[in-house]
């Protein structure tokens, strides 16, 4: 069983197209877990209009922020394999099948993607080609290769991942990837399986040049390393 964890917030512009690309990938027993962080636009009506019992919506009583919103979705997931999804991208046919196959021998898979503008016109046909991702823990502590919408992982890794740090300094995808890299096996799948939209509200920093000073970069990594080394796993 597969769970697609999709964190939403005021995503009316692209959420329909995203879900339309996910549904054909699903089997009858699979699910899409929507964790909504208090959308005030038409995001929820658009989602409900699909009338698909595999779509399960959970609405936060109070605004949680990006990391906690995704953590809430992950905690609600029932699947053996968990896919992370943003609200503004588009999946490429075969994404689930190819990732599930790769996960037979790995704990986490990260696939390539095609970067586009709002209209899905390609800007970069391979984020891997420019970013040159690596699998190791220290390499990704230094330079993050983990993009949440391009990740899938086994349910068994949740004890390593949860809870997320109570901090707004870190992106959840880097945290998940680093936690799995500490003990698990990661597969880099070279095939692009997603169209990643780049626009003003895109949250992922992968593939973008950092504007932080050297001191800020060092400080960030030291704080993150401390969280990683002192993390106390909990039950779901």
C-alpha angles and dihedrals in degrees: 000000000000127000119198108202111206121180113201138191124161092332100148094129097066111006095097093054091046095052091044088059093048102047097067088055094058131094120217093264095048125098145206111218112204117196108187121197098208103295114199097190130065096289096112097043089051091051094046090050090070089071091202116149090211089068109086118188125205119181121202114233089216131022108274104181129236100297098044092044091057091043089055090054092049092050090054093051119111100183129112088228124041125206121192118219137186120213098240108049134085126231121227118229113271097027096127096041094050095044093047089051091052091049092062087086102021140057097222136017128202118190133195122256142198114242114220142172123248092284092052092252106152117252096170122014094203127026087186092060093059100030097042098207123211132198104222126107098232093044091055093044086057097040121009118234097172119106111179098214089054095051136094127172143175122269089236090071093064093092087062095046106042133116104032114224114273091243137104091208096086136061113233093229094058090047093051093046095048093047091052091044090057092066111358142068121259127200122205108210108203096202118096108240101169143045106228113202117217113206139134093283098045107130104195115096096195112122094018125108113248118239094197121117120248090254092052091048093051092045091050093052094047091051091046091049090052091053091048094050096044098039113134111206119221137192117272 
